[in-house]
Each structure stands twice: as C-alpha cells, then as structure tokens.
Amino acid sequence: MKKAVVNQKECVACGVCVKTCPRKAITIFHGIYADVNEDLCIGCRKCEKACPASVIQVVEKEVAS
C-alpha cells in the first residue's frame, strides 16, 4: 500500500492537491500546509503530479507488526 506524504516545511498551502485528490484525503491545515489523512489516501499519485511546489511524494506505507 502507498500513501502521500507532504514536506510540510516547503508546502505553500496552495490547495491544488486538495482539489485533485479523488478521495478527499487532503486538507489544508490552518492555511499553513497540506495534511494527508492516511486512512483515506490510496496512493494514486494525482496530488504528487499536480503539486506545483513538488513537495508531495507517494511512498510505501509502513506496516505495523
């Protein structure tokens, strides 16, 4: 399984990822940065491709043992 991860220090909170996400898994946190709800994210990479600041990466989810 994959998930989107935002580099919150570099995010400019433009909201492009929020509009792009088909699962509504991304919100803008206090107008500062994008935040991903891991329970909703399916790792489709649409946000990663749409991000104009290139601060979103899709990575493997860590599996709890």
Secondary structure, DSSP 8 states (H G I E B T S, - for coil): -EEEEE-TTT-----HHHHH-TT--EEEETTTEEEE-TTT----SHHHHH-TT--EEEEE-----
